């Protein structure tokens, strides 16, 4: 039984995937498994792949570039269940080994959507329900030595498995602050697990985003090529799911053409591009240098990115200038949850080590940062540049190697993930991608900007300042302890 037979079988999947809504997906599945196609399916195949010849053998790798609500998650779940229940992997397994079908997404909550579809297809199909031997919150174990499980997009958790299939959902939006290229690194970790089972399948699906990452690279390399080893299927939302109202998509296009074209027309965005390249950042780093201590002759400058302690990290960066080069000396990051008051005190103590009495930051929380830093003898000044402007000011310094950064992976990855966006009217802005963070990069960019615009050393006619604790009202009382109450 092939997958199209299973779709037409009344005791299997017919009630969920009945034509005509699923006609385009049937054409995709026919192409994926190299099944005979009707003239209608062949036309859909050519429109969505820009190939001319029908496939002669099944693909081991496929990339779905489809708009939102196109039905990607349902098809991934269907493919996972079909491969798990209708393929025999036992001849390729060692004693005690299990063939794993992994459903991966940016986080477990997103992967669980497909997993729920998988559970419904298994539990509500009596012929398949008998195969379930064990069910947990994230795994279905079947009697044929196959396990379907969900996982996050992590290159660490992808190792050590024997995969019958890997289904990667929304791969264009995989971000990891511990990696500059998380999607590529995850795929590199996954592929060895696919090579021991003949016909093991890698199926990646996502609505498109910027012209970067593994999805864009696969599309650029193989789309429209008859001899490509991977199937690249690109289709708009309504091509794959005609039930989505055309009026809704038209309204979204009127609101924001670039965003809606990516979300529903499957077009990669041209208004979102990488801001800083990894090679340029690496060229500004001395390997192994993670922090620099204070030297008396230099004047240090600090920038803080405050946080309330529940969602974003609170970060601090310190830098100074030597000649024409700005040197980043120290970065600190405290991730939530934390006590903001305790972190302010910690950061104030760090500032003392560099003889810094004034720190700059944004307008976060109004008077709160000023008040808390003032209690520890540090003045808090609001920077006159926005976060986007700080990044723009940092770019020429990085490209010309006029800045020495620190060998900090999270800092590097946040800088590399920054995106330049062009809004209506041609105005550019720089920010982190959706779902990512840039708190450490923001503080570093601010410190570099301060050091590049402020004096590099102390005036010889003025002594180097020594930090003094803030005065308290008790300090102004007479020596005998009698204040105004004793008068």
Secondary structure, 3 states (H helix, E strand, C coil): CCHHHHHHCCCCCCCCCCCCCCHHHHHHHHHHCCCCCCHHHHHHHHHHHCCCCCCCCCCCEEEEEECCCCCHHHHHHHHHHHHHHHCCCHHHCCCCCCEEEEEEECCHHHHHHHHHHHHHHHHCCHHHHCCEEEECCCEEEECCCEEEEEEECCCCCCCCCCEEEEEEECHHHCCCCCCCCHHHHHHHHHHHHHCCCCCCEEEEEECCCECCHHHHHHHHHHCCCCCCCCEEEEECHHHHCCCCCHHHHHHHHHHCHHHHHHHHCCCCECCEEECCCHHHHHCCECCCCCCCCCCCCECCEEEEECCCCCCCCEEEEEEEEECCEEEEEEEEEECCCCCHHHHHHHHHHHHHHCCCCEEEECCCCCCHHHHHHHCCCCEEEECCCCHHHHHHHHHHHHHCCCEEECCCHHHHHHHHHCEEEECCCCCEEEECCCCCCCHHHHHHHHHHHHHHHCCCECCCCCCCCCCCCCCCHHHHCCCCCCCHHHC
